[in-house]
């Protein structure tokens, strides 16, 4: 009687056994789903308790509003087009200012590697600029650059530049000196060393600075809109607070949090692209 041959792979599959790599990814996915489920449950519990407290009279709706009132404001402003317009203005200010301040600051920080004398000369000035709060510089910026988008972009760029400059410069200084000497032994110039070695070595520091600056950029845009604006999420929050409309204020805060999550996801996506390209 002929016997059917069974491959080792089919035997393992049929026995229900899984390799260590597959088990690892399964446990990783299970952990991720567990975290997401718990996070959603916590948010639902907080919102449900908040809403129940308002409806039962335990929480003052004038001071704390309620999730249903905040949702109603978001829906109304969405249908009227005001919400999308405010998000567009604030997002544009944030993105342009981030590109100028964070990316420009990172490039300047890397270029400081070329001259230790210039970096030491600029160090106290960089520290002094970094000590200036955004709220103090915002009114001056409005006076200098007007009340339009340019002033907000300048505020956002100012919020980002020092962090990106310092982190990228520190990353450049962390370049392995033995590798630098190795390239020099092959008669590589400073430009070649900078492009081929310093920039890739400092990339993790640069990306870390960009990730930190996402929050600073959005806060800078909101602060600029607080000082002077006729649109934007910050303007929406300002109008709500001046009219004691806590539901409008909280709706604006919700939009800020959602924008922050979107910007973080975008920066994380760009980070993965750069790191994957760097490994090739």
C-alpha positions in Angstrom: 0.0 0.0 0.0 1.5 3.3 -1.0 2.1 5.8 1.7 1.6 9.5 1.1 4.8 11.5 1.8 4.3 14.5 4.1 6.8 17.4 4.1 8.3 18.7 7.3 6.5 22.1 6.7 3.1 20.4 6.4 3.8 18.4 9.5 4.6 21.5 11.5 1.5 23.3 10.1 -0.7 20.3 10.7 0.5 20.0 14.3 -0.4 23.6 15.0 3.1 24.6 16.0 4.4 28.0 15.1 7.9 29.3 14.7 9.4 31.8 17.2 9.3 34.7 14.8 5.6 34.2 14.0 4.8 33.8 17.7 6.7 37.0 18.4 4.7 39.0 15.9 1.4 37.5 17.1 2.2 38.5 20.7 3.2 42.0 19.4 0.0 42.4 17.6 -2.0 41.1 20.6 -0.3 43.6 22.8 -1.0 46.4 20.3 -4.7 45.5 20.1 -4.9 45.3 23.9 -3.4 48.8 24.3 -5.7 50.3 21.7 -8.7 48.6 23.3 -7.7 49.9 26.8 -7.1 53.4 25.4 -10.5 53.5 23.8 -12.1 52.2 26.9 -10.5 54.8 29.1 -11.6 57.7 26.8 -15.1 56.3 26.6 -15.2 55.9 30.4 -14.0 59.5 30.9 -16.4 61.0 28.4 -19.3 58.9 29.6 -18.7 59.9 33.2 -18.4 63.5 32.2 -21.7 63.4 30.3 -23.4 61.6 33.1 -22.2 64.1 35.6 -23.5 67.0 33.6 -26.9 65.4 33.0 -27.3 64.5 36.7 -26.4 68.0 37.8 -23.2 67.0 39.6 -21.1 68.9 37.0 -21.7 72.6 36.1 -22.3 72.7 32.3 -21.5 76.4 32.2 -18.0 75.9 33.6 -17.2 72.5 32.1 -19.6 72.1 29.2 -20.3 68.5 28.2 -19.2 66.0 25.4 -22.5 66.3 23.7 -22.3 70.1 23.6 -18.8 70.0 22.3 -19.8 67.5 19.6 -22.7 69.7 18.6 -20.3 72.7 18.2 -18.0 70.6 16.0 -20.8 69.4 13.9 -22.3 72.9 13.4 -18.9 74.4 12.5 -18.2 71.6 10.2 -21.4 72.1 8.2 -20.9 75.8 8.1 -17.4 75.4 6.8 -15.8 77.4 9.7 -14.0 74.4 11.2 -12.3 73.3 8.0 -11.3 76.9 7.3 -9.8 77.3 10.8 -7.9 74.0 10.5 -6.6 74.9 7.1 -5.2 78.2 8.4 -3.6 76.8 11.5 -2.2 73.8 9.7 -0.7 75.9 6.9 1.0 78.2 9.5 2.3 75.2 11.4 3.7 73.4 8.3 5.4 76.4 6.8 6.9 77.6 10.1 8.0 74.0 10.9 9.7 73.7 7.5 11.5 77.0 8.0 12.4 76.7 11.7 12.8 72.9 12.3 14.3 71.8 9.0 16.3 75.1 8.6 17.5 74.8 12.1 18.6 71.2 11.6 20.6 72.2 8.5 22.3 75.1 10.4 23.1 72.8 13.3 24.7 70.3 10.9 26.7 73.0 9.2 28.1 74.1 12.5 30.2 70.9 12.4 32.4 72.6 9.9 33.8 75.1 12.4 34.2 74.6 16.1 35.2 78.2 16.5 31.9 79.5 15.0 29.9 77.0 17.0 31.6 78.1 20.2 31.1 81.8 19.2 27.4 81.3 18.6 26.7 79.1 21.6 25.8 81.9 24.1 23.6 83.6 21.5 21.8 80.4 20.7 21.2 79.8 24.4 19.9 83.4 24.9 17.5 83.1 22.0 16.3 79.7 23.3 15.5 81.3 26.7 13.0 83.8 25.2 9.5 82.6 25.6 7.3 82.5 22.5 4.6 84.5 24.3 7.1 87.4 24.8 8.2 87.5 21.2 4.8 87.1 19.6 3.6 90.8 20.1 6.8 92.1 18.7 6.5 89.8 15.7 3.0 91.0 15.0 4.2 94.6 15.0 7.1 93.8 12.7 5.4 91.5 10.2 1.7 92.5 10.5 -1.3 90.5 11.4 -1.4 88.2 8.4 0.0 84.7 8.1 3.6 85.8 7.8 3.8 86.8 11.5 2.4 83.4 12.6 4.9 81.6 10.4 7.8 83.6 12.0 6.5 82.7 15.5 6.3 79.0 14.6 9.8 79.1 13.1 11.1 80.9 16.2 9.5 78.2 18.4 11.4 75.4 16.5 14.7 76.7 15.4 16.8 76.5 18.6 15.7 72.9 19.5 16.5 71.6 16.0 19.8 73.5 15.8 21.1 72.2 19.1 20.0 68.6 18.6 21.4 68.3 15.1 24.7 69.9 16.1 25.0 67.5 19.0 24.3 64.6 16.7 27.0 65.9 14.3 29.5 66.0 17.1 28.7 62.4 18.0 30.1 61.2 14.7 32.7 58.4 15.3 36.2 60.1 15.0 37.7 56.8 13.9 35.5 56.7 10.9 36.4 60.3 10.1 40.1 59.5 10.3 39.4 56.4 8.1 37.9 58.6 5.4 40.7 61.1 5.7 43.2 58.3 5.1 41.5 57.8 1.7 42.0 61.6 1.0 38.3 62.4 1.5 37.6 66.1 1.8 35.5 67.8 4.5 32.6 68.0 2.2 32.7 64.3 1.4 33.0 63.5 5.1 30.1 65.7 5.9 27.8 64.2 3.3 28.8 60.6 3.5 29.4 60.3 7.3 28.3 63.2 9.5 24.8 63.7 8.1 23.9 59.9 8.2 25.4 59.6 11.7 23.4 62.6 13.0 20.1 61.6 11.3 18.6 60.0 14.5 19.3 63.2 16.4 17.8 65.3 13.6 14.7 63.2 13.5 14.4 63.4 17.3 14.6 67.2 17.1 11.9 67.2 14.4 9.6 65.0 16.5 10.1 67.3 19.5 9.3 70.4 17.4 5.9 69.2 16.2 4.3 70.3 19.5 6.3 73.5 19.6 5.2 74.4 16.1 1.5 73.9 16.7 1.7 75.8 20.0 3.5 78.7 18.3 0.7 78.9 15.7 -2.0 79.0 18.4 -0.1 81.7 20.4 0.2 83.8 17.2 -3.5 83.5 16.6 -4.2 84.4 20.2 -2.3 87.7 19.8 -3.9 88.8 16.5 -5.9 86.9 13.9 -9.3 86.7 12.3 -9.2 82.9 11.6 -7.6 79.7 12.8 -8.2 77.3 15.7 -6.5 79.7 18.1 -8.8 82.4 17.0 -11.8 80.1 17.6 -10.6 79.3 21.2 -10.0 83.0 21.8 -13.5 83.9 20.7 -15.0 81.1 22.8 -13.2 82.2 26.0 -14.0 85.9 25.5 -17.7 85.0 25.2 -17.6 82.5 28.1 -18.5 79.7 25.6 -16.7 76.8 27.2 -18.1 74.4 24.6 -16.4 76.4 21.8 -13.1 76.5 23.8 -13.2 72.7 24.4 -14.1 72.1 20.8 -11.0 74.1 19.7 -8.9 72.1 22.2 -10.2 68.9 20.6 -9.2 70.1 17.2 -5.7 71.0 18.5 -5.3 67.5 19.9 -6.5 65.9 16.6 -4.1 68.1 14.6 -1.3 67.1 16.9 -2.0 63.4 16.4 -2.1 63.9 12.6 1.2 65.9 12.6 2.9 63.3 14.8 1.7 60.5 12.5 3.1 62.4 9.5 6.5 63.0 11.1 6.6 59.3 12.2 5.9 58.3 8.5 8.6 60.6 7.2 11.0 59.2 9.9 10.3 55.6 8.7 10.9 56.6 5.1 14.2 58.3 5.9 15.5 55.4 8.1 14.4 52.8 5.5 16.2 54.8 2.7 19.3 55.2 5.0 19.5 51.4 5.5 19.6 50.7 1.7 
